[in-house]
Amino acid sequence: MTTRPDYYRILQVHPRAEREVVDAAYRRLAAKYHPDVSRVADASERMKQINIAYEVLSDPVKRAAYDSARGFTPPTDTSPQPTVRSRYSTRAWRTFLVATGLMLLAVVALRLAPALLLAVARLLLPIGVISFLVWLLFAPGKPKG
């Protein structure tokens, strides 16, 4: 009795992975194990397995037949991973808002009067000196030990 290879394991994807994830995994592995690029001894054999796995998992009909032959039917209402909000997108959004606010402030300052810009420039040096002095006073010293 021959056992079928685990195509999900070959492509290194979750059994409930979406088509885009399967495509991305295939591209990544093909770039890594293509015989023209890879120096691995069994690169051509691995590439054959990757191509067969991709052929089955990229076609919805073949994938459903493969899953049913394995005895696996993925539920359609759940995703393979819980939805997690990325910190990067929040940080990027915050950076965008700060940059937009600074640009709006510059536009308003330019529209109000050049005298306002001179007053702000005159205030920058004292504010910088005061901030440095406050930092020196409240900065933690070197830990003893």
VENZI-V971192 format. One record per helix or strand of 3 or more residues. SS is the DSSP state (A for helix, B for strand). FROM is the first residue (numbers start at 0). TO is the last residue. If there is no record, write none. Layout:
# VENZI-V971192
SS_FROM_TO ; SS_FROM_TO
This chain:
# VENZI-V971192
A_6_10 ; A_18_32 ; A_42_57 ; A_59_69 ; A_86_111 ; A_113_137
